[in-house]
Amino acid sequence: MKIITFSALLMLATTLSAQTEKGASPRTQNSKTNTQYSTHAVVVGISNYQANGIPDLQYAHRDAEVFAGWLRSPAGGNLPDRNVTLLLNEKATSAQFAKVLEGLIENAREGDQVIIYFSGHGDVETKTRRQSGFLLCYDAPASTYTAGGTYALYFLQSVIETLSQDNKAQVLVITDACRAGKLAGNHINGAQLTSVNLAQQFANETKILSCEPNEYSLEGEQWGGGRGLFSYHLVDGLTGMADANRDGLVHLREIQRYLQDRVPVEAEPASQNPMVVGSATERVATVDAPTLANLVQERAGQRPQLSGTDMRGWEDDLVAATDSATQALYYAYKGALEHGALIDTAAGYPSAADLLPLLLQRENLRELHGLLRRNLAAALQDEAQQALNALLDDDPYEHNHWQYNPDKYARYPEYIAKAIELLGERHYMRSTLMAKKLFFEAKNTSLGYNYLGSAFNLHRNIEARAFLAKALEFEPDAAYLYYGIGNSYINDVAGVDSFFYYQNKAIELAPAWMMPRVDIASAFLFNNITEDWASCEVYLLDALKYKPDSYVLLEKLAWLYQRMIRTDDVVAICEKMNRLRPDLPNGMATLSTTYMRRRMYSEGLHYAREAIGIDSSVRFWVLQNQAYIYATQRQYEESFRVEREMQAILNMPWFGMVFLLPLNLGKLEQARYEHIMVKYPFTYADCNICEGSARGSINFKLGEFGLAKSQLLKTVPIEISPDPTYLNIFTTLGRIYWIENNLDSAEYFLKKAVNYHPKLFAYFCNAAEFATCYFHYARFLIVQNRFPEAEVILAQAEKTDPRNPLNYYGMAILHAAQKHDRQALDQLAKALEWYYPDYDEIMAEPLFGDIRKTKRFRSLMQQYFPNGSDKPRIEALLKQYLPDIFRD
């Protein structure tokens, strides 16, 4: 079976003393040439990658196992288990790989030999000076390699230079870094570039490449029951099959000839030609005659497998020689790591961070001190990396948690800061870790505030942007950081150009990454950058060509069709979402919102319950739908019950009862608001717009028009960027000036509210709020006898929010003003059918003077308000549900 791969055998030799024989074959106390030197080996093999977007290999882990087995065998030098670290698949995270490489630096001494073996994927994502190539570890994302989960070649070079120049060790590096056509860098021949850069990275060194940069390497079952073609013959050759002159040594020219004689022939009809650069006389292995004899015999029959043994951590041997108290402390530390008690305690486990200082005080564990620090640093990095990978991979489950459970991520900056502290300020991974830390700080800053309005969020996004700009100083080519900065502009119309610049920069750096495209779709949907829904649909469908089963993109498309009132299409997409991920509530919740906005209330409630049943952890999403539906149908008890659930989730009473505010509860609203401002001052701390709007609205409802106007006018110069709060501010100011008979100012503000929506973020403002603006402006025009203009405005309201009872109520007023009593009653009946809530408003409407005398009017009011006004009922419920706020 063909796999697109490349391999490199890189031998980096330093000058040893004159008494040391030239060569790089493994040496230990048990080797034929007994010396005082030791050999340390790190062997990594990754066949199964965590990210779905990275094609799995079949036999990379097998190649690593066989190579480790060869090292432990007499042919490879009889290395003991404590000298061979084997990391396979999920064990081979970037943090763990970095940890063991750091261990080599601590343990290797002058004259020692260090062997580093890596078998997995290699790639270059984009052509930049910093991106010479990456080794993709188990937790690598499918794109945006600079986000982590990878090991940059310049990091590897830093380790090798330290080992060879500072430690004065002899270094042998073997990388079997494979590639496949679906990797992110395929569009720029990323793996070929990595191959070329590997050769350049270690210039003037001895190298063997499994194929030329423009060729592919192969793996399949025909080689050793499942191996890589190159690796299979490499181990055979090192074992002695390449010893052409039978002198008991394998030189570079012999392994080159052996590979070139076998690999191209067995690769046909494909082309695979190993490359070798270096001194032809360089010794690469010493032959163990019995092992070679067995291999020759086995090759004569069935092809054998040189299997490795399970590795036992050499540190366990050292700990076994210590006292019982030290052992207990050490194993408590390991248990804390295994159970995730990293900084905080877990059930039955103190935290690893608390135990580590105690272990570092133990002189009998001095040899382990560096390892103990690295173990905790790696664990702290791994957890944060998993969350980042899921976000980068547009995992919808992770997106739900980012949005609805932000506390899950609150500790990651602390985790990464602790990892940096453990590794030291001069550690070569510090820049990468600092960038991640700042990214999480930015993300946490911007999370959890969406319900306060975009003006409030703007302040938070500016803070987040500062973190991300600082992160770019550490990782200037990190696509995920540009994505984060772009995302911070999505709620800022003034920053539209910046939004597109940064998202396109992220796409340029990580072309296969879907999340920047997801955010651009969100901008079309929620930012009102354009009202051309057809263009938005084209963009989403084009993005889905890259990833047709992207749950997040499908959700965006469903929301688009929801706005286009294409209910059948929404249903079809949500059904596909439910098939793809039946464990997620998003599809059901989207259906709930779609039917709610279409005022198909029974269906909306049904899907809300279904969504909550799938995942109650994100129930806030659909509880809003339930509360709204119950309130609009005057099922106030049920609405209050659901809103109490919402308040419990947020631990804030400020969100509740928002759907009842049009009923003008006056003093009760004022009491509730004042209570909120005292108990939760941070709610409006950064949002003077919100506070001014709330106070002004209450003053208006209390008839304190002068105070209301003063409060509202204070907010007008604050207008930093479009905010839905201004719809209420401008509308209320227009009504106040109307009451004061300042008609020019009244129309100015009412028209300003109506014309404000093309710049407004639809995400933060329900279409019903638009309908309210239209209604009050239409009513103003009606009183001025400007009936045709009023009719146009009400038609716009119906288009913006179909079936809104306020639209029908406005039409009823329009017809009543024109003495069209029958049409007025017809429209009033529709308004009541769709749950127009305010009995008192209807009874006080001066333009209804004639129709109120009719039998049909009385019949309608009796049918929909059998007990008259709902205000006493609502006031009683408010006092019952919020007794600490509404006291006599």
KAJOJO-V427435 format. One line per field, one symbol per residue. ss: DSSP state (~ for helix, > for strand, _ for the rest). Layout:
ss->???
//
This chain:
ss->____>__>>>>>__________________________>>>>>>>______________~~~~~~~~~~~~~_~~~____~~~>>>>>~~~__~~~~~~~~~~~~~~_____>>>>>>>>>>>__________>>>________~~~__>>>~~~~~~~~~~~~~~___>>>>>>>>>_____~~~~~_~~~~~~~~~~~~____>>>>_______>_>>______>>~~~~~~~~~~~~~_______>>>~~~~~~~~~~~~~~~~_______>>>_____>>>>__~~~~~~~~~~~~_____________~~~~~~~___~~~~~~~~~~~~~~~_______>__>__~~~~~~~~~__~~~~~~~~~~~~~~~~~~~~~~~~~~~~~~___~~~~~~~~~_~~~~__~~~~~~~~~~~~______~~~~~~~~~~~~~~~~~___~~~_~~~~~~~~~~~~~~~~~~~~~____~~~~~~~~~~____~~~~~~~~~~~~~~~~~_____~~~~~~~~~~~~______~~~~~~~~~~~~~~____~~~~~~~~~~~~~___~~~~~~~~~~~~~~_____~~~~~~~~~~~~___~~~~~~~~~~~~~~_~~~_~~~~~~~~~~~~~___~~~~~~~~~~~~~~~__~~~__~~~~~~___~~~~~~~~~~~~~_~~~~___~~~~~~~~~~~~~~___~~~~~~~~~~~~________~~~~~~~~~~~~~~~___~~~~~~~~~~~~__~~~__~~~__~~~~~~~~~~~~~~~~~___~~~~~~~~~~~~~~____~~~~~~~~~~~~~___~~~~~~~~~~~~~_____~~~~~~_~~~__~~~_~~~~~~~~~~______~~~~~~~~~~~_______
//
